[in-house]
Amino acid sequence: MLDREVVREFLNDKLQAFEIEVPKDIQEDSLVETFCRYVEDDYYEWLKDNFKSFFSHGDPDWDRIRERAGRVE
């Protein structure tokens, strides 16, 4: 789950940088929450896609995974 305060700061900075004015009828808390949910939904899909690729669609190449894991340790 995203840190809402970090996202709030990020949005404020980016909106200001791009000179985007948020309509007055959209509350900042609602905008932050909506953006967080959007990112989290996209993040979950990204994780699912990468899981499939990493584990070769259910036929994992354990030698490749061991090799990659060895680079991390």
Backbone hydrogen bonds, N-H to C=O, Kabsch-Sander energy under -0.5 kcal/mol:
donor,donor_aa,acceptor,acceptor_aa,energy
4,R,2,L,-0.8
7,V,3,D,-2.2
8,R,4,R,-2.5
9,E,5,E,-2.1
10,F,6,V,-2.5
11,L,7,V,-3.2
12,N,8,R,-2.6
13,D,9,E,-2.5
14,K,10,F,-2.8
15,L,11,L,-3.2
16,Q,12,N,-1.9
17,A,13,D,-2.5
18,F,14,K,-2.4
19,E,16,Q,-1.1
20,I,15,L,-3.0
21,E,19,E,-0.5
22,V,20,I,-0.6
26,I,23,P,-1.8
27,Q,25,D,-0.7
31,L,27,Q,-2.4
32,V,28,E,-2.7
33,E,29,D,-2.4
34,T,30,S,-2.6
35,F,31,L,-2.6
36,C,32,V,-2.6
37,R,33,E,-2.5
38,Y,34,T,-2.1
39,V,35,F,-2.6
40,E,36,C,-2.9
41,D,37,R,-2.5
42,D,38,Y,-2.1
43,Y,39,V,-2.8
44,Y,40,E,-2.2
45,E,41,D,-1.8
46,W,42,D,-2.3
47,L,43,Y,-2.6
48,K,44,Y,-2.3
49,D,45,E,-2.3
50,N,46,W,-2.4
51,F,47,L,-2.5
52,K,48,K,-2.1
53,S,49,D,-2.0
54,F,50,N,-3.1
55,F,51,F,-2.4
56,S,53,S,-1.5
57,H,52,K,-3.5
58,G,55,F,-1.3
59,D,55,F,-0.7
59,D,56,S,-1.3
62,W,60,P,-1.1
65,I,61,D,-2.2
66,R,62,W,-2.9
67,E,63,D,-2.3
68,R,64,R,-2.4
69,A,65,I,-2.8
70,G,66,R,-2.3
71,R,67,E,-1.0
71,R,68,R,-0.5
72,V,68,R,-0.7
72,V,69,A,-0.8
73,E,69,A,-1.6
